Amino acid sequence: MPADALIGDMADHLADARSRARDALGGEAHLGDVDDWRQSLVRARDGIMVVWLVWLAMRGLDLSVQTGPILLSAGLGISLYLGMSTSIATRLRLRFYESELERERLEIETNPEQEREEVRILYAAKGFQEPLLSQITDILCADDDRLLKLMMEEELGLFIRHINHPLLVGLWNGAGAAMATLVLATPVCFQPASTTRFWVPGAAAGLLIVLGFASARLTSRSAVEAIATWLGTAVVAGGFVYYFAALLAGQP
């Protein structure tokens, strides 16, 4: 096969592989990309936001019902949902990793020369020239495990790393949201309406500040930026929900 045609075939193969990865990870599986326990802080924020928005919607609609049980039910329900969704997403991501690892391993075993040529094309595209190009190719192709890792990263953009068990991921994400929900919504069940209107905004803001600070410290972000972003999002989304609910209820 002419060199230009071979390069074209390899380029098509790489494009197909990368497209397959984008398609697989562009859906629900992308939620499992971050499976570290620190993600539970973000899920705690999400639980707080749900309770906050439900409370504002009820105020906007001027519903004369006890808000505590509703907020608690909504918060715990979203906590269960967040735990289940991240568990499922992590499982889908693991299955995709396993299938692509097996596919690439089979290609290395059955067609090593094609894989070798792919490595040459990849590193030639990075600017390497002979004789260094051949030396790099020889080194990378000398070990199947190293070649497998390389092709997963270069073809699919998938970096092999430890991924926690889906059930564990779901557990700590759901637990994070549930704990924040309980702290915010449980006191509402025992408060009169006159104090609830101060407790929910104040406690929600306080929890978001604490969680934003902790998340920033654990992820090397700016604490001020994280807190401002989370509080700003809560204010904007809360304002929309309140006034839209009031509009639906026919309030002036």
Summary of the structure (lengths in Angstrom):
residues: 252
radius of gyration: 25.5
end to end distance: 76.1
largest distance: 81.5
contacts: 781
relative contact order: 0.17
helix: 84%
strand: 0%
